[in-house]
Amino acid sequence: MLRTDEILSTVRMLQSEHLDVRAVTMGIDINDCAGPNIDLVCRKVRHKITSRAARLVEVCDEIGAKYQVPVVNKRLALSPLSLLLEGHAMPAAIDLARAVDTAVEKVAVDFAGGFTALVERGETPGQKVLIRALPEVMQATRRVCASLNLASSKAGINMNAVGEAGRVLRAIAERTADQNGFGCAKLVVFANIPPDNPFMAGAYLGTGQGDAVINIGVSGPGVVKSALQRLLSGGPASLHEIAEQIKLTAFRVTRVGELIGREVALKLRVPFGIVDLSLAPTPEVGDSVGEILQAMGISSVGGPGSTAALALLNDAVKKGGLFASSSVGGLSGAFVPVSEDAHLARAAREKALSLEKLEAMTSVCSVGIDMVLLPGDTPAETLSGIIADELAIGVFNNKTTAARLIPVPGKKAGDEVAFGGLFGGGPVMAIRGTGENSDFIRQGGQIPAPLHSLRN
């Protein structure tokens, strides 16, 4: 049972520490919009989005004001659009993406995920159409986000699709060169993609989720950092005590998020799904996962001990969230998006945090190599190699991992790039051994699933 007085007390205590609901995401199933006429499909999709999400922003603002906890982003997660593209050609994919973009703008939400293909074993004709349309779609739309699931612990890694993903990233970067390759920031490549993730750019509505649902993404790196500073202001604390403090803070934040999510769902007459407690940083000082690690005693993120500290943080966040609610889902852990976290961007700028160390850290946290700026001349095979490494961590450790890579046209390692807003900015990171993996990627095929996939 959620006690309102307990939660409001927690809100009052945390208001000045960057507590927010990072995203209220409405999942909408659009499979019933399928048909042989793409113009009719687009009309149906626009109607379903604008009717289902008409009051989403209004209700989120109302509930956020009631509890004085801002809802930063209002978003949509659609069922995979690749399913609507079966039997259609690439122009249909462009029309469909533009229809979604228009509908999303009309209801005033920030982004819509769901330009998605799940191809861990192979590609259907509709999925091939979607993937090949990605460069033009990312250029032509402002609010459409895309995701590709190229691997799973049950299927292994589809290396044909991984190779194609590298080429697609290069093409998106070139088409959005006037925005420093920003189109790539709207595409995430996954292993073990969760069907209920409320965070962009990887949100989509998986099968079995119903016709519509409300999922909540609660964040609070600043809250956790402040809690640790209070703990440590009384003198040294053991790592066990630090873990307990993080767990308690995550518990309180999750309770707040669930209360808001359930009220939004009730007002909209849509079922409540999950609350995702993920420490998702912003470029704002004081709202950083890197600063939490610093408070734990890691003076230079990327140095020895960084992976262990992040593992402690991620585990404690998950335990606190699970104890607070039976509806925890999505990713629920700590994110390390370099350009979106001012402290991590600084560590990369000072060369304390390398791409290789970041990859190691992703083995113990949520998601993966996220919002990483790379040289614009990075070969497609090298991008595919980075993706393959990250997916392998997920497949062989039975966890979600992902890559959101941004090759910046015309930029080299050490150059600075600024996107602004929640996307932040930072240095272009160096890649060791560029081009030395080409033969491996070009072989294609399937990396088989690991032994632990045989669980029945």
Steps between C-alpha positions, in 0.01 A plus 500: 500500500632844404469746792451850363622675818825300494560581135421871541749513787761350271415753228545794737837365607623451143356798309830690480703196391395453136229241569280474196293261299729488200235357269135400495476274198169385357528173314259467206446187293450598134491153347129544429595776255657255254378476143601483132442873436774706667298823484222332698754353742646846562155649563418224748833546682452877525146454632598242760790707632307827515197340665689287753758764600284813469508574875837349592690828535215675681459221756875464560531872569200489733631209707856636504372833634291323765804325650757764398704239318550607138430257217786599269406303188174365363560229242338225297617143445336336200488135404768426236424690183679230302186287542300759306754501219462137396401501135609861450805666342739761641291807406230361728743501792575869442129583479426304817780668696378843390146411603624406847707819519198712410276328755761527775540871436123547511470350849812694610700208634879506475583178317344178376691174496399196301672536165628162606612169353568187706747308284714292735458194274414646161307766313154494344432713190330766715796514737741536209294791370507670840875461548585627153270798550669608824741758353222689321258463794749637752560796273137566408344477849559689824326286762522142372747271679622163380635180651638176366528181701784309337572242769356306792619243748265248337592569137861622505620793287385567145831615354348570158277759666791630711699563182204679348454711815850645459421604142166647606667709772746643249215586265293667776802705608561620146133592445494700826851646468360852539394392853832330585349160422222547755274257316711219648393609851148382413607142422594236758626150422415238765560154630207370709286810444235538776139530376403759764790748501367858540830669409591627155627428252439129570137502612248287315188305598566128507251224441275405789487856639140572403351768277636786712698534821675764712864436592704734718870581492613652829844649532696655784881496483502825697283345771737205540806724503349725769404197711860372485638843588275513806615152601868580454478841670481313830832328438627205295253229404557145381400395151224290655359812667527689172307223323229510766465877464465472122245221543290706742508803270402288198211359703363846573542628146326193357202550732463858376519388138241228541255736670525751214486230234190339644321835528584587139375159386180537703427844354558375146307175561797298381658209691816573699798294387837541667722749676858506373738636761803589292759754600491691171729804524462838334768753403399708802758512780378295797300257287780263408578132544868595480456725803345209694811291428713793611303523827571128548874569484584472127674832443560431131222308323660250268783421736546179702198422714250671268341176383468364854344824626252503211411136571422586862288797391305307238429208732386721788267698273338179373455359851345821632262524207391137522433532873288811439272367229378181336478690171868574436601438140678649203872537564514623863864569572766760425558655158840627383422717193820695448372814329196523730702484823722804557732312736547206261558740210771671702661165583504416128643844419781445752556151351432334836202322341585311183266315268647168619443584868148618424429164338624322813274714717198416288534135598366586846251781432181557304507549122852542360723727290264793491521843331864454405643744245741342252720626215304568184730287284450186710452207259163325504673172594653666806160629611363148450787359706422731793134398476589129485718527811224670695236252387726210598514634857121489511455163333758314705407665831124469443436874536388793288778691329489757225705741294412856400796612293532837327770530234528878457572603140812713466609450862803316633594369846523781752266739317203635695137458395194660662143380441333701775209416728486156657732364231789715628834477328860403551821388336536266204653184647794317343469145367794262513559262212268673254434277199686198638183292540366529145551135403319380812194718434483415129473128571147553628285212618376433852698485824323211676316542828699412813458177695288665769230568239395134535294543816200275436 
